[in-house]
């Protein structure tokens, strides 16, 4: 089967890139698919994650004003379709243009849309103006209308189903990136957080909660891994809160597994999530997680009170108290870590990619 993924780029360190590297590579290497990935402006070079050498890469050039950009995009996509002749197309583009693919390219072959973000992301930008909020609402109306044009519209969690109004919806979660033989010993006095430095990731809320944590546990450290913003917003906030000795900020690393294994607790302070890849990664390493119960991912992953904690979204006091509970009760965090590692097996690649294979096969019957 010839499968074409269409996305903006695969050279970043985000969840979409990681997931695509896993799925596409297994389909190409293990299931005999002819897989191609189309990106924009050579955003397939110097990839952060590894992709199978069997995958064909296509890049189209899109530059200039909106009119020129769209013209170049349409011409470029048509060229790739003519060259590769896919039997199934999967659009992995959370931008507005991705939603109009079935309308712009009226192909008789099945077209899937993979939604990797919650629509809440559009409304959680911290300094959104009234005009920008109105713009996002108009975009959402257009997106919900266009979503109905796809043969299947795939979301990551059951919570995401509530965001869309269509009869072509289905849920396929993200697959695990790894499931190591080793597990975290959970005795090191280190809490880890992973994600880019954006308002949506909630690091301001995490730092506020950390102030409360170290009042009684000053020997514990917080390690934050993720791409920093240009303004160094959270590094500066950490300094203003006098947290420099207990909080360390690191750039993204390829071997994030090693960092989970060297941690006792994982915390996710996001205001919204499309899924929560970092949660299942930490759990696979036996690390219990404390997460805001934000829309629309963590509730599908964490079994509250059994393999981790779900905290009222945005409640800094409760985030701190649940981190403290795991810090102060080692037996609890060990037990939760064991349970987390077992429960997360439902996200193993062999389980998730099988669901994709069944979907693709069903669509071309």
Secondary structure as UniProt FT lines:
FT   STRAND          2..7
FT   HELIX           15..29
FT   STRAND          34..40
FT   TURN            41..44
FT   TURN            53..54
FT   STRAND          56..60
FT   HELIX           66..84
FT   STRAND          88..92
FT   HELIX           96..99
FT   HELIX           101..104
FT   STRAND          110..114
FT   HELIX           119..123
FT   HELIX           130..147
FT   TURN            148..149
FT   STRAND          152..155
FT   HELIX           158..161
FT   TURN            162..163
FT   STRAND          169..171
FT   STRAND          190..194
FT   HELIX           199..201
FT   HELIX           203..213
FT   TURN            214..216
FT   TURN            218..219
FT   STRAND          221..225
FT   TURN            230..231
FT   HELIX           233..240
FT   TURN            241..242
FT   TURN            244..246
FT   STRAND          247..250
FT   HELIX           256..261
FT   STRAND          265..268
FT   HELIX           277..284
FT   TURN            285..286
FT   STRAND          288..292
FT   HELIX           298..301
FT   TURN            305..307
FT   STRAND          308..311
FT   TURN            313..314
FT   HELIX           316..328
FT   HELIX           330..343
FT   HELIX           344..347
FT   HELIX           349..363
//
